[in-house]
Amino acid sequence: MTADERTIVNEDSRCPCFSGDAFSSCCGPLLQGAPAPTAERLMRSRYTAFGLHDAEYLRASWHPTTRPAAIDFEQDLRWRRLLILDRVAGGPFDTEGVVEFEAFWQQGAERGSLCERSRFVREDRRWLYLDGEVR
């Protein structure tokens, strides 16, 4: 999202994660601190947080053993679409999960996508991003 688009995401807007739900019933509560019920929901909320440049949420949802010291955003990079390609476990009663996704981006006239197979763990009833293998 561009800086202008980051400011227009509101409670009634479609969620930037492409779930089809409203922001207020999808990623909005998670970005405000509610726990994600599944690894996929955490992954979707992290995609939204990258688009909104919400470094605080990204750091809070990242496992402390793999969390980077800082998160840098490319100001002109726009995340355009998210596709979930695969899920393994990651449900409300699991302690581990995998979500494979493809995220499409645009930077100026250039377009591309990022494919990652991400690993998640649930600790103290909260899902956390552990790491991912970019494909």
DSSP file (Angstrom, degrees, kcal/mol; ACC not computed):
  #  RESIDUE AA STRUCTURE BP1 BP2  ACC     N-H-->O    O-->H-N    N-H-->O    O-->H-N    TCO  KAPPA ALPHA  PHI   PSI    X-CA   Y-CA   Z-CA
    1    1 A M              0   0    0      0, 0.0     2,-0.1     0, 0.0    76,-0.1   0.000 360.0 360.0 360.0 146.5    0.0    0.0    0.0
    2    2 A T     >  -     0   0    0      1,-0.1     4,-2.3    76,-0.1     5,-0.2  -0.387 360.0 -99.6 -81.9 169.4    1.1    3.5   -0.6
    3    3 A A  H  > S+     0   0    0     72,-0.2     4,-1.1     1,-0.2    -1,-0.1   0.889 125.8  52.1 -57.3 -39.7    1.2    6.1    2.2
    4    4 A D  H  > S+     0   0    0      1,-0.2     4,-0.6     2,-0.2     3,-0.5   0.913 109.9  48.0 -63.9 -42.1   -2.1    7.4    0.9
    5    5 A E  H >> S+     0   0    0      1,-0.2     3,-0.8     2,-0.2     4,-0.6   0.837 103.4  61.8 -69.3 -32.1   -3.8    4.0    1.0
    6    6 A R  H >< S+     0   0    0     -4,-2.3     3,-0.5     1,-0.2    -1,-0.2   0.840 103.4  51.2 -61.4 -31.4   -2.5    3.3    4.5
    7    7 A T  H 3< S+     0   0    0     -4,-1.1    -1,-0.2    -3,-0.5    -2,-0.2   0.681 105.3  55.2 -81.5 -16.4   -4.5    6.2    5.8
    8    8 A I  H << S+     0   0    0     -3,-0.8     2,-0.6    -4,-0.6    -1,-0.2   0.462  73.0 111.4 -99.8   1.0   -7.8    5.1    4.2
    9    9 A V    <<  +     0   0    0     -4,-0.6     2,-0.2    -3,-0.5     6,-0.1  -0.634  48.1 168.4 -71.4 118.8   -8.0    1.6    5.7
   10   10 A N    >   -     0   0    0     -2,-0.6     3,-1.3     4,-0.1    13,-0.4  -0.740  50.9 -88.2-127.4 177.7  -10.9    1.9    8.0
   11   11 A E  T 3  S+     0   0    0      1,-0.3    13,-2.1    -2,-0.2    14,-0.2   0.803 125.2  44.6 -57.6 -33.7  -13.1   -0.5   10.0
   12   12 A D  T 3  S+     0   0    0     11,-0.2    -1,-0.3    10,-0.1     3,-0.1   0.550  91.0 105.5 -90.8  -8.1  -15.6   -1.0    7.2
   13   13 A S  S <  S-     0   0    0     -3,-1.3    10,-3.2     1,-0.1    11,-0.3  -0.310  85.5 -95.5 -67.6 153.5  -13.0   -1.4    4.4
   14   14 A R  B     -A   22   0A   0      8,-0.3     8,-0.3     1,-0.1    -1,-0.1  -0.481  54.2 -97.3 -63.2 141.0  -12.3   -4.9    3.0
   15   15 A C    >   -     0   0    0      6,-3.0     3,-1.7     1,-0.1     5,-0.4  -0.388  22.8-130.6 -65.5 136.9   -9.3   -6.3    4.8
   16   16 A P  T 3  S+     0   0    0      0, 0.0    -1,-0.1     0, 0.0    66,-0.1   0.651 101.6  73.4 -61.0 -14.9   -6.0   -5.8    2.9
   17   17 A C  T 3  S-     0   0    0      4,-0.1    -2,-0.1    64,-0.1    65,-0.1   0.491 105.8-122.7 -81.1  -1.4   -5.3   -9.5    3.4
   18   18 A F  S <  S+     0   0    0     -3,-1.7    -1,-0.1     3,-0.1    -4,-0.0   0.771  70.3 133.9  67.8  28.7   -7.9  -10.5    0.8
   19   19 A S  S    S-     0   0    0     -4,-0.2     3,-0.1     2,-0.2    -1,-0.1   0.738  72.1-121.5 -74.4 -22.4   -9.9  -12.7    3.2
   20   20 A G  S    S+     0   0    0      1,-0.4     2,-0.1    -5,-0.4    -1,-0.0   0.252  77.0 113.4  95.7 -10.7  -13.1  -11.0    1.9
   21   21 A D  S    S-     0   0    0      1,-0.1    -6,-3.0    -7,-0.1    -1,-0.4  -0.430  77.1 -92.0 -88.0 165.6  -14.0   -9.9    5.4
   22   22 A A  B >>  -A   14   0A   0     -8,-0.3     3,-1.6    -2,-0.1     4,-0.5  -0.488  34.2-117.4 -72.7 148.3  -14.1   -6.3    6.7
   23   23 A F  G >4>S+     0   0    0    -10,-3.2     5,-2.4   -13,-0.4     3,-1.0   0.858 113.8  60.4 -52.9 -38.5  -10.9   -5.0    8.3
   24   24 A S  G 345S+     0   0    0    -13,-2.1    -1,-0.3   -11,-0.3   -12,-0.1   0.708 112.8  35.8 -67.6 -20.6  -12.8   -4.7   11.7
   25   25 A S  G <45S+     0   0    0     -3,-1.6    -1,-0.3   -14,-0.2    -2,-0.2   0.286 126.2  35.5-114.1   9.3  -13.6   -8.4   11.8
   26   26 A C  T <X5S-     0   0    0     -3,-1.0     4,-0.6    -4,-0.5    -3,-0.2   0.411 129.2  -8.3-123.5 -99.6  -10.4   -9.7   10.3
   27   27 A C  H  >5S+     0   0    0      1,-0.2     4,-2.7     2,-0.1     5,-0.3   0.744 113.6  79.5 -81.3 -23.8   -6.9   -8.2   10.8
   28   28 A G  H  ><S+     0   0    0     -5,-2.4     4,-1.0     1,-0.2    -4,-0.2   0.925  95.4  44.2 -51.8 -54.3   -8.0   -5.1   12.6
   29   29 A P  H  4>S+     0   0    0      0, 0.0     5,-2.5     0, 0.0    -1,-0.2   0.862 113.3  52.5 -61.7 -34.3   -8.5   -6.7   16.0
   30   30 A L  H ><5S+     0   0    0     -4,-0.6     3,-1.9     1,-0.2    -2,-0.2   0.919 106.2  52.2 -67.5 -42.7   -5.2   -8.7   15.7
   31   31 A L  H 3<5S+     0   0    0     -4,-2.7    -1,-0.2     1,-0.3    -3,-0.1   0.727 107.7  54.6 -65.6 -19.2   -3.2   -5.5   14.9
   32   32 A Q  T 3<5S-     0   0    0     -4,-1.0    -1,-0.3    -5,-0.3    -2,-0.2   0.385 134.3 -85.5 -94.1   3.2   -4.7   -4.0   18.1
   33   33 A G  T < 5S+     0   0    0     -3,-1.9    -3,-0.2     1,-0.3    -2,-0.1   0.338  80.0 138.0 117.3  -8.4   -3.5   -7.0   20.2
   34   34 A A      < -     0   0    0     -5,-2.5    -1,-0.3    -6,-0.1     2,-0.1  -0.450  59.6-107.5 -67.7 143.4   -6.1   -9.7   20.0
   35   35 A P        -     0   0    0      0, 0.0    -1,-0.1     0, 0.0    91,-0.1  -0.461  29.1-115.3 -73.2 144.1   -4.5  -13.2   19.6
   36   36 A A        -     0   0    0     91,-0.2    91,-0.4    -2,-0.1     6,-0.1  -0.624  15.8-147.2 -75.8 133.1   -4.8  -14.9   16.2
   37   37 A P  S    S+     0   0    0      0, 0.0     2,-0.3     0, 0.0    -1,-0.1   0.747  78.7  20.7 -74.3 -22.2   -6.9  -18.1   16.4
   38   38 A T  S  > S-     0   0    0      1,-0.1     4,-1.8    54,-0.1    53,-0.2  -0.926  78.8-112.0-141.0 163.8   -4.8  -19.9   13.7
   39   39 A A  H  > S+     0   0    0     51,-2.6     4,-2.6    -2,-0.3     5,-0.2   0.884 117.8  54.9 -63.0 -38.8   -1.4  -19.7   12.0
   40   40 A E  H  > S+     0   0    0     50,-0.4     4,-2.9     1,-0.2     5,-0.2   0.923 105.8  50.6 -62.7 -43.1   -3.1  -18.6    8.8
   41   41 A R  H  > S+     0   0    0      1,-0.2     4,-2.3     2,-0.2    -1,-0.2   0.893 111.0  49.5 -62.6 -37.8   -4.9  -15.7   10.5
   42   42 A L  H  X S+     0   0    0     -4,-1.8     4,-2.2     2,-0.2    -1,-0.2   0.929 110.9  50.2 -64.8 -43.0   -1.5  -14.6   12.0
   43   43 A M  H  X S+     0   0    0     -4,-2.6     4,-2.1     1,-0.2    -2,-0.2   0.928 111.0  48.5 -60.0 -45.3    0.1  -14.8    8.5
   44   44 A R  H  X S+     0   0    0     -4,-2.9     4,-2.2     1,-0.2    -1,-0.2   0.905 110.9  50.5 -61.5 -41.7   -2.7  -12.8    7.0
   45   45 A S  H  X S+     0   0    0     -4,-2.3     4,-2.5     1,-0.2    -1,-0.2   0.851 108.7  52.2 -66.8 -33.0   -2.4  -10.1    9.7
   46   46 A R  H  X S+     0   0    0     -4,-2.2     4,-2.5     2,-0.2    -1,-0.2   0.886 107.0  52.5 -69.8 -37.9    1.3   -9.9    9.2
   47   47 A Y  H  X S+     0   0    0     -4,-2.1     4,-2.1     2,-0.2    -2,-0.2   0.944 111.7  46.9 -58.3 -47.3    0.8   -9.4    5.4
   48   48 A T  H  X S+     0   0    0     -4,-2.2     4,-2.1     1,-0.2    -2,-0.2   0.913 110.3  52.7 -60.5 -43.5   -1.6   -6.5    6.4
   49   49 A A  H  X>S+     0   0    0     -4,-2.5     5,-2.7     1,-0.2     4,-0.7   0.878 107.0  52.0 -63.0 -37.9    1.0   -5.2    8.9
   50   50 A F  H ><5S+     0   0    0     -4,-2.5     3,-0.8     1,-0.2    -1,-0.2   0.929 110.8  48.4 -62.7 -42.8    3.6   -5.1    6.2
   51   51 A G  H 3<5S+     0   0    0     -4,-2.1    -2,-0.2     1,-0.2    -1,-0.2   0.843 116.0  43.0 -64.6 -33.3    1.3   -3.2    3.9
   52   52 A L  H 3<5S-     0   0    0     -4,-2.1    -1,-0.2    -5,-0.2    -2,-0.2   0.439 109.6-122.7 -91.1  -1.1    0.5   -0.7    6.7
   53   53 A H  T <<5 +     0   0    0     -3,-0.8     2,-1.3    -4,-0.7    -3,-0.2   0.897  51.2 162.9  58.2  43.7    4.1   -0.5    7.8
   54   54 A D     >< +     0   0    0     -5,-2.7     4,-2.0     1,-0.2    -1,-0.2  -0.651   6.8 167.1 -94.4  78.4    3.2   -1.6   11.3
   55   55 A A  H  > S+     0   0    0     -2,-1.3     4,-2.6     1,-0.2     5,-0.2   0.839  71.8  60.3 -62.9 -35.2    6.6   -2.6   12.6
   56   56 A E  H  > S+     0   0    0      1,-0.2     4,-2.1     2,-0.2    -1,-0.2   0.928 108.4  43.2 -61.0 -45.6    5.4   -2.7   16.2
   57   57 A Y  H  > S+     0   0    0      2,-0.2     4,-2.0     1,-0.2    -1,-0.2   0.917 112.4  53.1 -66.5 -42.6    2.9   -5.5   15.4
   58   58 A L  H  < S+     0   0    0     -4,-2.0     4,-0.2     1,-0.2    -2,-0.2   0.922 111.6  45.5 -59.6 -44.2    5.3   -7.4   13.2
   59   59 A R  H >< S+     0   0    0     -4,-2.6     3,-1.1     1,-0.2    -1,-0.2   0.901 112.3  51.4 -66.0 -39.9    7.9   -7.4   16.0
   60   60 A A  H 3< S+     0   0    0     -4,-2.1    -1,-0.2     1,-0.2    -2,-0.2   0.801 112.0  46.8 -67.7 -28.4    5.3   -8.5   18.6
   61   61 A S  T 3< S+     0   0    0     -4,-2.0    68,-3.2    -5,-0.1     2,-0.4   0.345  95.6  93.0 -95.9   6.7    4.1  -11.3   16.4
   62   62 A W  B <  S-b  129   0B   0     -3,-1.1    68,-0.2    -4,-0.2     5,-0.1  -0.842  87.5-107.4-102.1 134.7    7.6  -12.6   15.6
   63   63 A H    >>  -     0   0    0     66,-3.3     3,-1.8    -2,-0.4     4,-1.2  -0.368  27.0-126.9 -60.5 135.4    9.2  -15.3   17.8
   64   64 A P  T 34 S+     0   0    0      0, 0.0    -1,-0.1     0, 0.0    66,-0.0   0.755 105.6  60.9 -60.3 -24.6   11.9  -13.7   20.0
   65   65 A T  T 34 S+     0   0    0      1,-0.2    -2,-0.1     3,-0.0    65,-0.1   0.692 119.8  24.6 -76.5 -16.3   14.5  -16.2   18.9
   66   66 A T  T <4 S+     0   0    0     -3,-1.8    -1,-0.2    63,-0.2    -3,-0.1   0.371  89.6 125.3-125.4   1.3   14.3  -15.1   15.3
   67   67 A R     <  -     0   0    0     -4,-1.2     2,-0.1    -5,-0.1    -8,-0.1  -0.427  58.2-126.8 -66.9 130.5   13.0  -11.6   15.6
   68   68 A P        -     0   0    0      0, 0.0     3,-0.1     0, 0.0    -1,-0.1  -0.381  15.1-120.7 -74.2 158.3   15.2   -9.0   13.8
   69   69 A A  S    S+     0   0    0      1,-0.2     2,-0.3    -2,-0.1    -2,-0.1   0.840  93.7   8.9 -66.7 -33.2   16.4   -5.9   15.7
   70   70 A A        -     0   0    0      2,-0.0     2,-0.5   -11,-0.0    -1,-0.2  -0.978  64.8-139.9-146.4 156.2   14.7   -3.6   13.2
   71   71 A I        -     0   0    0     -2,-0.3     2,-0.4    -3,-0.1   -16,-0.1  -0.982  18.7-162.3-121.3 121.3   12.2   -3.8   10.4
   72   72 A D        -     0   0    0     -2,-0.5     2,-0.4   -17,-0.0   -19,-0.0  -0.859   3.1-156.8-105.7 137.7   12.8   -1.6    7.4
   73   73 A F        -     0   0    0     -2,-0.4     2,-0.8   -20,-0.1     3,-0.1  -0.889  18.1-130.1-112.3 142.2   10.1   -0.8    4.8
   74   74 A E    >   -     0   0    0     -2,-0.4     3,-1.9     1,-0.1    -2,-0.0  -0.844  21.0-148.5 -88.1 115.0   10.6    0.3    1.3
   75   75 A Q  T 3  S+     0   0    0     -2,-0.8   -72,-0.2     1,-0.3    -1,-0.1   0.774  92.9  45.4 -59.7 -30.6    8.3    3.3    1.0
   76   76 A D  T 3  S+     0   0    0    -74,-0.1    32,-0.6    -3,-0.1     2,-0.5   0.348  86.6 107.4 -98.5   8.1    7.4    2.8   -2.6
   77   77 A L  E <   -C  107   0B   0     -3,-1.9     2,-0.5    30,-0.2    30,-0.2  -0.750  51.8-164.9 -87.6 126.9    6.7   -0.9   -2.4
   78   78 A R  E     -C  106   0B   0     28,-3.2    28,-2.4    -2,-0.5     2,-0.6  -0.953  14.4-142.3-117.3 124.5    3.0   -1.7   -2.6
   79   79 A W  E     +C  105   0B   0     -2,-0.5    26,-0.3    26,-0.2     3,-0.1  -0.766  23.2 178.2 -85.1 122.6    1.6   -5.1   -1.6
   80   80 A R  E     -     0   0B   0     24,-3.1     2,-0.3    -2,-0.6    25,-0.2   0.803  52.5  -4.5-100.3 -35.0   -1.1   -5.9   -4.1
   81   81 A R  E     -C  104   0B   0     23,-1.2    23,-2.7     2,-0.0     2,-0.4  -0.992  50.6-146.0-163.0 152.0   -2.6   -9.4   -3.4
   82   82 A L  E     -C  103   0B   0     -2,-0.3     2,-0.4    21,-0.2    21,-0.2  -0.992  11.4-173.5-128.2 131.5   -2.2  -12.4   -1.1
   83   83 A L  E     -C  102   0B   0     19,-2.4    19,-2.4    -2,-0.4     2,-0.6  -0.991  17.7-144.1-121.8 130.9   -2.8  -16.0   -2.0
   84   84 A I  E     +C  101   0B   0     -2,-0.4    17,-0.3    17,-0.2     3,-0.1  -0.854  20.7 177.6 -91.2 121.3   -2.7  -18.8    0.5
   85   85 A L  E     -     0   0B   0     15,-2.8     2,-0.3    -2,-0.6    16,-0.2   0.774  59.7  -2.5 -96.4 -31.5   -1.2  -21.8   -1.3
   86   86 A D  E     -C  100   0B   0     14,-1.6    14,-2.6     2,-0.0     2,-0.4  -0.989  51.6-161.7-161.0 152.2   -1.0  -24.4    1.5
   87   87 A R  E     -C   99   0B   0     -2,-0.3     2,-0.4    12,-0.2    12,-0.2  -0.997   2.8-172.4-138.0 137.5   -1.7  -25.0    5.2
   88   88 A V  E     -C   98   0B   0     10,-2.5    10,-2.3    -2,-0.4    -2,-0.0  -0.975  63.7 -47.1-131.1 118.6   -0.3  -27.7    7.5
   89   89 A A  E    S+C   97   0B   0     -2,-0.4     8,-0.2     8,-0.2    -1,-0.1  -0.250  75.8 135.1  54.3-144.5   -1.8  -27.8   11.0
   90   90 A G        +     0   0    0      6,-1.7   -51,-2.6     1,-0.2   -50,-0.4   0.666  37.6 140.9  80.5  16.0   -1.8  -24.4   12.6
   91   91 A G  S >  S-     0   0    0      5,-0.3     3,-1.4   -53,-0.2    -1,-0.2  -0.171  71.5 -85.2 -84.1-177.4   -5.3  -24.7   14.0
   92   92 A P  T 3  S+     0   0    0      0, 0.0    -1,-0.1     0, 0.0   -54,-0.1   0.677 128.6  40.7 -64.8 -18.2   -6.6  -23.6   17.4
   93   93 A F  T 3  S+     0   0    0      0, 0.0     2,-0.2     0, 0.0   -55,-0.1   0.346  98.0  94.8-111.9   5.6   -5.5  -26.7   19.1
   94   94 A D    <   -     0   0    0     -3,-1.4     3,-0.1     1,-0.1    27,-0.0  -0.525  57.6-155.3 -91.5 162.1   -2.1  -27.1   17.4
   95   95 A T  S    S+     0   0    0      1,-0.2    27,-2.5    -2,-0.2     2,-0.3   0.491  80.8  36.1-110.5 -10.5    1.3  -25.9   18.7
   96   96 A E  E     + D   0 121B   0     25,-0.2    -6,-1.7    31,-0.0     2,-0.3  -0.968  64.1 170.6-138.4 155.1    2.9  -25.7   15.3
   97   97 A G  E     -CD  89 120B   0     23,-2.0    23,-2.9    -2,-0.3     2,-0.4  -0.990  19.8-147.4-160.4 158.8    1.8  -24.8   11.8
   98   98 A V  E     -CD  88 119B   0    -10,-2.3   -10,-2.5    -2,-0.3     2,-0.4  -0.996  11.4-174.8-130.7 136.1    3.0  -24.0    8.3
   99   99 A V  E     -CD  87 118B   0     19,-2.1    19,-2.9    -2,-0.4     2,-0.5  -0.989   7.8-160.9-131.8 123.5    1.4  -21.6    5.8
  100  100 A E  E     +CD  86 117B   0    -14,-2.6   -15,-2.8    -2,-0.4   -14,-1.6  -0.891  23.4 166.8-103.2 133.4    2.7  -21.3    2.3
  101  101 A F  E     -CD  84 116B   0     15,-2.5    15,-2.1    -2,-0.5     2,-0.4  -0.919  33.5-142.7-141.0 163.9    1.7  -18.1    0.5
  102  102 A E  E     -CD  83 115B   0    -19,-2.4   -19,-2.4    -2,-0.3     2,-0.5  -0.990  18.4-166.9-128.1 123.6    2.4  -15.9   -2.5
  103  103 A A  E     -CD  82 114B   0     11,-2.8    11,-2.6    -2,-0.4     2,-0.4  -0.947  10.7-146.9-113.5 125.0    2.3  -12.2   -2.0
  104  104 A F  E     -CD  81 113B   0    -23,-2.7   -24,-3.1    -2,-0.5   -23,-1.2  -0.731  20.6-175.9 -95.3 139.0    2.2  -10.0   -5.1
  105  105 A W  E     -CD  79 112B   0      7,-2.6     7,-1.9    -2,-0.4     2,-0.4  -0.857  17.9-155.4-132.3 163.8    3.9   -6.6   -5.1
  106  106 A Q  E     +CD  78 111B   0    -28,-2.4   -28,-3.2    -2,-0.3     2,-0.4  -0.996   8.3 179.2-139.0 136.0    4.5   -3.5   -7.2
  107  107 A Q  E >   -CD  77 110B   0      3,-3.0     3,-1.8    -2,-0.4     2,-0.3  -0.863  69.3 -53.0-137.9 101.9    7.3   -1.0   -7.0
  108  108 A G  T 3  S-     0   0    0    -32,-0.6   -30,-0.0    -2,-0.4    -1,-0.0  -0.541 121.9 -20.7  64.4-128.3    7.0    1.7   -9.6
  109  109 A A  T 3  S+     0   0    0     -2,-0.3     2,-0.3    -3,-0.1    -1,-0.3   0.561 120.6  96.4 -86.4  -9.5    6.6    0.0  -13.0
  110  110 A E  E <   -D  107   0B   0     -3,-1.8    -3,-3.0     2,-0.0     2,-0.3  -0.606  52.2-175.9 -86.4 141.3    8.1   -3.3  -11.7
  111  111 A R  E     +D  106   0B   0     -2,-0.3     2,-0.3    -5,-0.2    -5,-0.2  -0.947  15.3 133.8-132.6 154.3    5.9   -6.1  -10.5
  112  112 A G  E     -D  105   0B   0     -7,-1.9    -7,-2.6    -2,-0.3     2,-0.3  -0.948  36.3-112.9-171.9-168.7    6.6   -9.5   -8.9
  113  113 A S  E     -D  104   0B   0     -2,-0.3     2,-0.5    -9,-0.3    -9,-0.2  -0.981   8.3-141.3-146.0 159.1    5.8  -11.9   -6.2
  114  114 A L  E     -D  103   0B   0    -11,-2.6   -11,-2.8    -2,-0.3     2,-0.5  -0.988  15.4-165.1-120.8 123.0    7.2  -13.4   -3.1
  115  115 A C  E     +D  102   0B   0     -2,-0.5    20,-2.9   -13,-0.2     2,-0.4  -0.937  16.4 168.9-109.3 131.6    6.6  -17.1   -2.3
  116  116 A E  E     -DE 101 134B   0    -15,-2.1   -15,-2.5    -2,-0.5     2,-0.7  -1.000  33.8-147.7-143.7 142.1    7.3  -18.3    1.2
  117  117 A R  E     -DE 100 133B   0     16,-2.2    16,-2.3    -2,-0.4     2,-0.3  -0.937  34.6-162.0-105.7 105.4    6.7  -21.4    3.3
  118  118 A S  E     -DE  99 132B   0    -19,-2.9   -19,-2.1    -2,-0.7     2,-0.4  -0.679  10.7-146.5 -98.9 141.5    6.4  -19.9    6.8
  119  119 A R  E     -DE  98 131B   0     12,-3.8    11,-3.0    -2,-0.3    12,-1.1  -0.882  17.1-173.5-107.0 139.3    6.6  -21.8   10.1
  120  120 A F  E     -DE  97 129B   0    -23,-2.9   -23,-2.0    -2,-0.4     2,-0.3  -0.934   7.7-163.0-129.3 150.5    4.6  -20.7   13.1
  121  121 A V  E     -DE  96 128B   0      7,-2.2     7,-2.8    -2,-0.3     2,-0.6  -0.962  14.9-137.2-130.1 151.5    4.5  -21.8   16.8
  122  122 A R  E     + E   0 127B   0    -27,-2.5     2,-0.4    -2,-0.3     5,-0.2  -0.949  28.2 169.8-111.9 121.1    1.9  -21.3   19.4
  123  123 A E  E >   - E   0 126B   0      3,-2.6     3,-1.9    -2,-0.6    -2,-0.0  -0.993  68.4  -2.3-130.4 135.7    3.2  -20.4   22.9
  124  124 A D  T 3  S-     0   0    0     -2,-0.4    -1,-0.1     1,-0.3     3,-0.1   0.884 131.2 -57.5  50.4  42.0    1.1  -19.2   25.8
  125  125 A R  T 3  S+     0   0    0      1,-0.2     2,-0.4    -3,-0.1    -1,-0.3   0.631 117.0 110.7  66.8  17.0   -2.0  -19.4   23.6
  126  126 A R  E <   - E   0 123B   0     -3,-1.9    -3,-2.6   -91,-0.1     2,-0.3  -0.983  64.5-132.7-125.1 132.0   -0.5  -17.0   21.0
  127  127 A W  E     - E   0 122B   0    -91,-0.4     2,-0.4    -2,-0.4    -5,-0.2  -0.607  26.9-171.6 -77.2 140.4    0.7  -17.8   17.5
  128  128 A L  E     - E   0 121B   0     -7,-2.8    -7,-2.2    -2,-0.3     2,-0.4  -0.988  27.1-116.8-133.1 142.8    4.1  -16.4   16.6
  129  129 A Y  E     +bE  62 120B   0    -68,-3.2   -66,-3.3    -2,-0.4    -9,-0.2  -0.668  32.0 177.9 -75.0 127.6    6.0  -16.3   13.2
  130  130 A L  E     -     0   0B   0    -11,-3.0     2,-0.3    -2,-0.4   -10,-0.2   0.887  51.3 -54.8 -96.5 -60.9    9.1  -18.4   13.6
  131  131 A D  E     - E   0 119B   0    -12,-1.1   -12,-3.8   -69,-0.0    -1,-0.4  -0.963  46.1-137.8-168.5 178.1   10.8  -18.3   10.2
  132  132 A G  E     - E   0 118B   0     -2,-0.3     2,-0.6   -14,-0.3   -14,-0.2  -0.997  12.4-131.9-152.6 154.9   10.2  -19.0    6.5
  133  133 A E  E     - E   0 117B   0    -16,-2.3   -16,-2.2    -2,-0.3     2,-0.3  -0.940  26.4-141.7-109.0 114.5   11.8  -20.4    3.4
  134  134 A V  E       E   0 116B   0     -2,-0.6   -18,-0.3   -18,-0.2   -20,-0.0  -0.589 360.0 360.0 -75.9 133.4   11.5  -18.2    0.4
  135  135 A R              0   0    0    -20,-2.9   -19,-0.2    -2,-0.3    -1,-0.1   0.390 360.0 360.0-110.0 360.0   10.8  -20.1   -2.8
